[in-house]
Structure formats: C-alpha cells, structure tokens
Amino acid sequence: MTERTLGQWLERMHEAARRVNYVGTFVVSSASGMSSARITHACNGDQQIERIEALSGAPRYTYRRGDEVITFWPDAKRARAERRDTFGLFPGQPSPPSPRLASYYEARQTGIERVAGHEADVVLLQPRDALRYGYRLWLERKSGLLIKVQTLDGEGRVLEQSAFSELQLNAPLKVDKLAQAMGQTGGWRVERLDASGSGAEGWRLAQPVAGYQSLPCRRRVVGSAEGGDLSVVHCVYTDGIASVSLFLEPGDAAQAASRPQGSYSAGATQSLRVRLADGWLTAVGEVPQATLRAFAQALERSRP
C-alpha cells in the first residue's frame, strides 16, 4: 500500500475533481432514509460544471458551475437560480487542502477494495478532537477520485454513506455543451434568490471554535416557518472538510416564545435552534452536536 500524508491524499482528491470527466449514479443512505442521483461531471482545467438529476423524490435536476447553481423542476416548469458556496468531501473537494488540516485530522490507508467495479484505496481520516466527525474514504486508484465516503461518529459507527453504484470514468463530455444546457431557461419561470455579501451584521464569535474559519457572510432569502420569504444572514465556518452554517433571522420576543428550540438529527446532519433576544439562530452541519453548541455559546452581538 502507498504511504501518503493527509495532505497528499486530499490533494489527489482535489486534482481528480479538476481533471476527470465522469458519469455515474450515486446513492446516499443513513438511518433517516436513502436517496439517489445521476451525476454528469465535465471539466477542462479550472472550468468545471456538473449536472445532478434526482432519481428519488420530486423530479428535478441541478446544474452547478463554480458558485452558480440553477435547479429545474420540470413538472412545474420552474427554475431557481442562486449563488452557493461549495465545500465538503463528496463528490469532490472543491478547493486545495489547507496545511492546517493536519492539526485536526490524521490519515492512514487501511486497504484496497472495489467500488462500482473500480479498485480503490481505502483511507481512514480520524479527527484529533471531538469537534468533528471521522471519515472513511474510497479513492479510485488510478485517478484519486473519491467514489465512496462514510461519515463516522466518535465510536466509529457509520452515520451516513455516499457511494457510486455505477461509474464511467473519463466519459466523453464537453464543458461547453453542459454550460449551454444550463443556460436554456426559455419558457421556464426563473426565481433568482438574493445572496448578496453583507458581513455578519453585528454578530461575531466571542472566541473561535478550534479549526473552523469563516467564509464571507451573505444575506439570503429563504422560506420561513410561517410561510412566505424571509431575509436571513447566512454565515459559514469550515475546517476545510467539515462545515457549519449559521442562519440568523429576525423576530420579536412574542414570536420567539411561540416557536420551539432544540437539537435535531438526520443521519450525519445535525441542527440546533436557539432563541436569541431579537430573533433566532439555526446552526446546521455534518458535525457533532457539541460543535453546534460551541458556535451557539460563542455567538454574541458586536454592535446594536
């Protein structure tokens, strides 16, 4: 087996996501359910575009190019365009790995297995603290493409698994053809969601949560629990693998008293809802609940 450092394994994943065309069906499964999708991924150097067609639930397909995302619902002839940050492991790491990751994870190869007909190196990523999950990765041996991943809790139990059930590597795909299809919105009712840069608008962390660094906060328009649209501040913190989203929404004391707060779990995804003096914090991420609580406890007003 090949001895590589954490950074070398993650760099292989990053490079594969930039230079390998592929088409495949992947399945996500956890205790909360199962879903599947068809992924078509084309790349040409720094240009990458993919189409994800849901094979379960309501018919829909999504195109992603950089932070541009547009989702189509063919039954309703409706489309939604937005800008959305990309992070996380699967199906491919979007940015080069940071050297600081070695302070929070360690990696070792544990074997070689076959996934969807392809030989893969099996790599275990173990966290060095309780603020993040562990991962078991299957990297296709020739390219380094991530073709299966398991998210593990502190006891090594599988919380969630994502894997290709069938996969064609080096598929004859063209970036420009997918880009052309992405732009074909004639005859569709297109909703454009605002995701403007806003800063944290008076909120900050009194102390950092170890390993997690902030991406630019954005103001987004989302659906509210009472129906209709709601403008919220969305801040993302990431360690380069795991990430936490903080949604800050307004609301007076009377409204806050009528809505529940607490923690929720769906496979590897955890969420925490906390009442604030003048609104709500909803924290979501594929991280332990202790991590979400650390963010909630550190959040404070920096100005009125």
MARMAR-101598 format. One record per residue (C-alpha): residue in one letter; chain; x, y, z. Coordinates in nm, 2 decimals, decimal comma. Each point is the difference from the previous one (the first is absolute). Example, Ala and Ser with C-alpha at 12.3 -4.5 7.8 and 13.67 -1.06 7.14 Angstrom:
! residues 2
SITE | A | A | 1,23 | -0,45 | 0,78
SITE | S | A | 0,14 | 0,34 | -0,07
END
This chain:
! residues 304
SITE | M | A | 0,00 | 0,00 | 0,00
SITE | T | A | 0,11 | 0,35 | -0,08
SITE | E | A | 0,11 | 0,21 | 0,30
SITE | R | A | -0,13 | 0,36 | -0,03
SITE | T | A | -0,06 | 0,29 | 0,23
SITE | L | A | -0,35 | 0,15 | 0,07
SITE | G | A | 0,09 | 0,29 | -0,23
SITE | Q | A | 0,11 | -0,24 | -0,28
SITE | W | A | -0,32 | -0,20 | 0,01
SITE | L | A | -0,22 | 0,31 | -0,01
SITE | E | A | 0,21 | 0,16 | -0,28
SITE | R | A | -0,06 | -0,31 | -0,21
SITE | M | A | -0,38 | 0,04 | 0,06
SITE | H | A | 0,02 | 0,37 | -0,09
SITE | E | A | 0,19 | -0,06 | -0,32
SITE | A | A | -0,23 | -0,29 | -0,11
SITE | A | A | -0,31 | 0,22 | 0,04
SITE | R | A | 0,17 | 0,26 | -0,23
SITE | R | A | 0,12 | -0,24 | -0,28
SITE | V | A | -0,23 | -0,30 | -0,01
SITE | N | A | -0,32 | -0,01 | -0,20
SITE | Y | A | -0,25 | -0,25 | 0,13
SITE | V | A | -0,36 | -0,12 | -0,01
SITE | G | A | -0,15 | -0,21 | 0,27
SITE | T | A | -0,29 | -0,08 | 0,24
SITE | F | A | 0,07 | 0,06 | 0,37
SITE | V | A | -0,21 | -0,09 | 0,30
SITE | V | A | -0,01 | 0,18 | 0,34
SITE | S | A | -0,12 | -0,21 | 0,29
SITE | S | A | -0,04 | 0,05 | 0,37
SITE | A | A | -0,24 | -0,10 | 0,28
SITE | S | A | -0,23 | 0,29 | -0,12
SITE | G | A | -0,04 | -0,14 | -0,35
SITE | M | A | 0,15 | -0,05 | -0,34
SITE | S | A | 0,03 | 0,21 | -0,32
SITE | S | A | 0,16 | -0,04 | -0,33
SITE | A | A | 0,11 | 0,22 | -0,29
SITE | R | A | 0,17 | 0,00 | -0,34
SITE | I | A | 0,32 | 0,21 | -0,02
SITE | T | A | 0,15 | 0,12 | -0,32
SITE | H | A | 0,33 | 0,19 | 0,07
SITE | A | A | 0,21 | 0,17 | -0,27
SITE | C | A | 0,32 | 0,19 | 0,05
SITE | N | A | 0,26 | 0,19 | -0,20
SITE | G | A | 0,28 | 0,13 | 0,22
SITE | D | A | -0,16 | 0,25 | 0,24
SITE | Q | A | -0,33 | -0,02 | -0,18
SITE | Q | A | -0,24 | -0,25 | 0,16
SITE | I | A | -0,37 | -0,06 | -0,04
SITE | E | A | -0,23 | -0,28 | 0,11
SITE | R | A | -0,36 | -0,10 | -0,03
SITE | I | A | -0,17 | -0,19 | 0,28
SITE | E | A | -0,33 | -0,17 | -0,07
SITE | A | A | -0,20 | -0,12 | 0,29
SITE | L | A | -0,12 | -0,36 | -0,04
SITE | S | A | -0,21 | 0,01 | 0,31
SITE | G | A | -0,26 | 0,25 | 0,13
SITE | A | A | -0,14 | 0,27 | -0,22
SITE | P | A | 0,15 | 0,01 | -0,36
SITE | R | A | 0,27 | 0,26 | 0,00
SITE | Y | A | 0,35 | 0,06 | -0,14
SITE | T | A | 0,26 | 0,25 | 0,11
SITE | Y | A | 0,30 | 0,15 | -0,19
SITE | R | A | 0,30 | 0,14 | 0,19
SITE | R | A | 0,28 | 0,20 | -0,15
SITE | G | A | 0,23 | 0,15 | 0,27
SITE | D | A | -0,24 | 0,17 | 0,24
SITE | E | A | -0,27 | 0,04 | -0,26
SITE | V | A | -0,29 | -0,25 | 0,06
SITE | I | A | -0,33 | -0,04 | -0,18
SITE | T | A | -0,26 | -0,26 | 0,08
SITE | F | A | -0,28 | -0,10 | -0,24
SITE | W | A | -0,33 | -0,15 | 0,10
SITE | P | A | -0,14 | -0,13 | -0,33
SITE | D | A | -0,35 | -0,08 | 0,12
SITE | A | A | -0,06 | 0,36 | 0,10
SITE | K | A | 0,23 | 0,15 | -0,27
SITE | R | A | 0,16 | 0,19 | 0,28
SITE | A | A | 0,37 | 0,08 | 0,05
SITE | R | A | 0,19 | 0,15 | 0,29
SITE | A | A | 0,34 | 0,18 | -0,05
SITE | E | A | 0,23 | 0,09 | 0,28
SITE | R | A | 0,36 | 0,03 | 0,11
SITE | R | A | 0,11 | -0,27 | 0,25
SITE | D | A | 0,34 | -0,07 | 0,15
SITE | T | A | 0,14 | -0,35 | -0,06
SITE | F | A | 0,17 | -0,19 | 0,28
SITE | G | A | 0,02 | -0,35 | 0,14
SITE | L | A | 0,14 | -0,33 | -0,12
SITE | F | A | -0,24 | -0,15 | -0,25
SITE | P | A | -0,01 | -0,04 | -0,29
SITE | G | A | 0,33 | 0,20 | -0,02
SITE | Q | A | 0,19 | 0,24 | 0,22
SITE | P | A | -0,04 | 0,35 | -0,17
SITE | S | A | 0,31 | 0,17 | 0,12
SITE | P | A | 0,36 | -0,09 | 0,08
SITE | P | A | 0,04 | -0,15 | 0,35
SITE | S | A | 0,14 | 0,23 | 0,27
SITE | P | A | 0,32 | -0,11 | 0,19
SITE | R | A | -0,18 | 0,08 | 0,33
SITE | L | A | -0,23 | -0,31 | -0,06
SITE | A | A | 0,28 | -0,22 | 0,14
SITE | S | A | -0,05 | 0,17 | 0,34
SITE | Y | A | -0,36 | -0,13 | 0,01
SITE | Y | A | 0,01 | -0,33 | -0,19
SITE | E | A | 0,24 | -0,29 | -0,06
SITE | A | A | -0,02 | -0,24 | -0,29
SITE | R | A | 0,11 | -0,36 | -0,06
SITE | Q | A | -0,07 | -0,25 | -0,28
SITE | T | A | -0,18 | -0,31 | 0,13
SITE | G | A | -0,03 | -0,21 | -0,32
SITE | I | A | -0,11 | -0,02 | -0,36
SITE | E | A | -0,36 | -0,08 | -0,10
SITE | R | A | -0,22 | 0,00 | -0,31
SITE | V | A | -0,29 | 0,26 | -0,04
SITE | A | A | -0,22 | 0,00 | -0,30
SITE | G | A | 0,25 | -0,22 | -0,19
SITE | H | A | 0,30 | 0,23 | 0,08
SITE | E | A | 0,29 | -0,08 | 0,23
SITE | A | A | 0,03 | 0,26 | 0,28
SITE | D | A | 0,24 | 0,09 | 0,28
SITE | V | A | -0,18 | 0,00 | 0,33
SITE | V | A | 0,12 | 0,29 | 0,22
SITE | L | A | -0,11 | 0,07 | 0,36
SITE | L | A | -0,02 | 0,36 | 0,11
SITE | Q | A | -0,01 | 0,02 | 0,37
SITE | P | A | -0,07 | 0,33 | 0,19
SITE | R | A | 0,24 | 0,11 | 0,27
SITE | D | A | -0,28 | 0,15 | 0,21
SITE | A | A | -0,38 | -0,04 | 0,06
SITE | L | A | -0,10 | 0,30 | -0,21
SITE | R | A | -0,01 | -0,19 | -0,33
SITE | Y | A | -0,09 | -0,34 | -0,14
SITE | G | A | 0,23 | -0,26 | -0,14
SITE | Y | A | -0,02 | -0,12 | -0,36
SITE | R | A | 0,08 | -0,32 | -0,19
SITE | L | A | 0,09 | 0,08 | -0,37
SITE | W | A | 0,02 | -0,21 | -0,31
SITE | L | A | 0,22 | 0,16 | -0,26
SITE | E | A | 0,01 | -0,15 | -0,35
SITE | R | A | 0,36 | -0,13 | -0,03
SITE | K | A | 0,10 | 0,15 | -0,34
SITE | S | A | -0,16 | 0,34 | 0,02
SITE | G | A | -0,05 | 0,07 | 0,38
SITE | L | A | -0,37 | 0,08 | -0,06
SITE | L | A | -0,21 | -0,04 | 0,31
SITE | I | A | -0,26 | -0,27 | -0,08
SITE | K | A | -0,12 | -0,09 | 0,35
SITE | V | A | 0,00 | 0,16 | 0,34
SITE | Q | A | -0,13 | -0,09 | 0,34
SITE | T | A | -0,05 | 0,25 | 0,28
SITE | L | A | 0,09 | -0,15 | 0,34
SITE | D | A | -0,10 | 0,10 | 0,35
SITE | G | A | 0,24 | 0,00 | 0,30
SITE | E | A | -0,05 | -0,37 | 0,05
SITE | G | A | 0,08 | -0,08 | -0,36
SITE | R | A | -0,36 | -0,07 | -0,09
SITE | V | A | -0,12 | 0,09 | -0,35
SITE | L | A | -0,24 | 0,30 | 0,01
SITE | E | A | -0,04 | 0,04 | -0,38
SITE | Q | A | 0,14 | -0,15 | -0,32
SITE | S | A | 0,03 | 0,14 | -0,35
SITE | A | A | 0,12 | -0,22 | -0,28
SITE | F | A | -0,02 | -0,05 | -0,38
SITE | S | A | -0,19 | -0,31 | -0,08
SITE | E | A | 0,12 | 0,03 | -0,36
SITE | L | A | 0,26 | 0,23 | -0,15
SITE | Q | A | 0,15 | 0,07 | -0,34
SITE | L | A | 0,34 | 0,18 | 0,03
SITE | N | A | 0,15 | 0,22 | -0,28
SITE | A | A | -0,35 | 0,04 | -0,16
SITE | P | A | 0,00 | 0,19 | -0,34
SITE | L | A | -0,16 | 0,32 | 0,14
SITE | K | A | 0,04 | 0,36 | -0,10
SITE | V | A | -0,01 | 0,29 | 0,24
SITE | D | A | -0,16 | 0,24 | -0,26
SITE | K | A | -0,28 | -0,24 | -0,07
SITE | L | A | -0,10 | -0,03 | 0,36
SITE | A | A | 0,03 | 0,38 | 0,04
SITE | Q | A | -0,23 | 0,05 | -0,29
SITE | A | A | -0,26 | -0,23 | 0,15
SITE | M | A | 0,04 | 0,18 | 0,33
SITE | G | A | -0,10 | 0,33 | -0,17
SITE | Q | A | -0,31 | -0,13 | -0,17
SITE | T | A | -0,27 | 0,16 | 0,21
SITE | G | A | -0,23 | 0,12 | -0,27
SITE | G | A | -0,36 | -0,09 | 0,09
SITE | W | A | 0,09 | -0,06 | 0,37
SITE | R | A | -0,11 | 0,22 | 0,29
SITE | V | A | 0,34 | 0,09 | 0,15
SITE | E | A | 0,03 | 0,11 | 0,36
SITE | R | A | 0,33 | 0,18 | 0,09
SITE | L | A | 0,09 | -0,03 | 0,37
SITE | D | A | 0,19 | 0,29 | 0,15
SITE | A | A | 0,33 | -0,10 | 0,16
SITE | S | A | 0,17 | 0,34 | 0,03
SITE | G | A | 0,31 | 0,05 | 0,21
SITE | S | A | -0,10 | 0,16 | 0,33
SITE | G | A | 0,26 | -0,07 | 0,27
SITE | A | A | -0,13 | -0,15 | 0,33
SITE | E | A | -0,21 | 0,32 | 0,06
SITE | G | A | 0,09 | 0,05 | 0,36
SITE | W | A | 0,07 | -0,37 | 0,10
SITE | R | A | 0,33 | -0,16 | 0,08
SITE | L | A | 0,15 | -0,29 | 0,18
SITE | A | A | 0,14 | 0,10 | 0,34
SITE | Q | A | 0,25 | -0,27 | -0,03
SITE | P | A | 0,08 | -0,22 | -0,30
SITE | V | A | -0,10 | -0,37 | -0,03
SITE | A | A | 0,32 | -0,19 | -0,04
SITE | G | A | 0,09 | -0,06 | -0,37
SITE | Y | A | -0,30 | 0,18 | -0,15
SITE | Q | A | 0,05 | 0,31 | -0,21
SITE | S | A | -0,27 | 0,24 | -0,13
SITE | L | A | -0,09 | 0,03 | -0,37
SITE | P | A | -0,17 | 0,33 | -0,10
SITE | C | A | -0,35 | 0,04 | 0,15
SITE | R | A | -0,29 | 0,06 | -0,24
SITE | R | A | -0,35 | 0,11 | 0,02
SITE | R | A | -0,23 | -0,25 | -0,14
SITE | V | A | -0,38 | -0,03 | -0,07
SITE | V | A | -0,14 | -0,32 | 0,13
SITE | G | A | -0,34 | -0,15 | 0,08
SITE | S | A | -0,12 | 0,07 | 0,36
SITE | A | A | -0,18 | -0,24 | 0,24
SITE | E | A | -0,31 | 0,22 | -0,03
SITE | G | A | 0,00 | 0,00 | -0,38
SITE | G | A | 0,13 | 0,26 | -0,24
SITE | D | A | 0,35 | 0,13 | -0,04
SITE | L | A | 0,24 | 0,11 | 0,28
SITE | S | A | 0,33 | 0,18 | -0,03
SITE | V | A | 0,27 | -0,16 | 0,22
SITE | V | A | 0,37 | 0,04 | 0,05
SITE | H | A | 0,19 | -0,32 | -0,10
SITE | C | A | 0,35 | -0,05 | 0,14
SITE | V | A | 0,21 | -0,31 | -0,08
SITE | Y | A | 0,29 | -0,13 | 0,20
SITE | T | A | 0,22 | -0,28 | -0,13
SITE | D | A | 0,31 | -0,19 | 0,10
SITE | G | A | 0,06 | -0,10 | -0,37
SITE | I | A | -0,20 | -0,32 | 0,03
SITE | A | A | -0,29 | 0,05 | 0,25
SITE | S | A | -0,21 | 0,31 | -0,01
SITE | V | A | -0,26 | 0,18 | 0,22
SITE | S | A | -0,27 | 0,24 | -0,13
SITE | L | A | -0,14 | 0,26 | 0,23
SITE | F | A | -0,33 | 0,15 | -0,10
SITE | L | A | -0,09 | 0,32 | 0,19
SITE | E | A | -0,36 | 0,11 | -0,04
SITE | P | A | -0,20 | 0,29 | 0,15
SITE | G | A | -0,30 | -0,04 | 0,23
SITE | D | A | -0,14 | 0,17 | 0,31
SITE | A | A | -0,04 | -0,15 | 0,34
SITE | A | A | -0,36 | -0,09 | -0,04
SITE | Q | A | 0,07 | -0,19 | -0,33
SITE | A | A | 0,30 | -0,17 | 0,15
SITE | A | A | -0,20 | -0,13 | 0,30
SITE | S | A | -0,24 | -0,18 | -0,23
SITE | R | A | 0,26 | -0,20 | -0,19
SITE | P | A | 0,19 | -0,31 | 0,12
SITE | Q | A | 0,37 | -0,02 | 0,06
SITE | G | A | 0,23 | -0,29 | 0,04
SITE | S | A | 0,22 | -0,25 | -0,19
SITE | Y | A | -0,09 | -0,23 | -0,29
SITE | S | A | 0,18 | -0,27 | -0,19
SITE | A | A | -0,03 | -0,15 | -0,35
SITE | G | A | 0,29 | -0,25 | -0,07
SITE | A | A | 0,32 | 0,19 | 0,02
SITE | T | A | -0,17 | 0,34 | -0,02
SITE | Q | A | -0,07 | 0,17 | 0,33
SITE | S | A | -0,19 | 0,32 | 0,07
SITE | L | A | -0,05 | 0,22 | 0,30
SITE | R | A | -0,26 | 0,27 | 0,04
SITE | V | A | 0,06 | 0,27 | 0,27
SITE | R | A | -0,21 | 0,29 | 0,10
SITE | L | A | 0,18 | 0,34 | 0,00
SITE | A | A | -0,11 | 0,32 | 0,16
SITE | D | A | -0,11 | 0,14 | -0,33
SITE | G | A | -0,04 | -0,30 | -0,23
SITE | W | A | 0,12 | -0,35 | -0,06
SITE | L | A | 0,32 | -0,19 | -0,07
SITE | T | A | -0,02 | -0,32 | -0,20
SITE | A | A | 0,33 | -0,19 | -0,02
SITE | V | A | 0,03 | -0,29 | -0,24
SITE | G | A | 0,29 | -0,22 | -0,10
SITE | E | A | 0,14 | -0,35 | -0,04
SITE | V | A | 0,18 | 0,03 | 0,33
SITE | P | A | -0,07 | -0,12 | 0,36
SITE | Q | A | -0,26 | 0,19 | 0,20
SITE | A | A | 0,28 | 0,11 | 0,24
SITE | T | A | 0,14 | 0,21 | -0,29
SITE | L | A | -0,33 | 0,17 | -0,07
SITE | R | A | -0,04 | 0,08 | 0,37
SITE | A | A | 0,35 | 0,15 | 0,00
SITE | F | A | -0,09 | 0,23 | -0,28
SITE | A | A | -0,33 | 0,10 | 0,17
SITE | Q | A | 0,17 | 0,07 | 0,33
SITE | A | A | 0,27 | 0,21 | -0,17
SITE | L | A | -0,24 | 0,21 | -0,20
SITE | E | A | -0,05 | 0,36 | 0,13
SITE | R | A | -0,10 | 0,34 | -0,12
SITE | S | A | 0,29 | 0,22 | -0,10
SITE | R | A | -0,22 | 0,30 | -0,04
SITE | P | A | -0,37 | 0,09 | 0,02
END
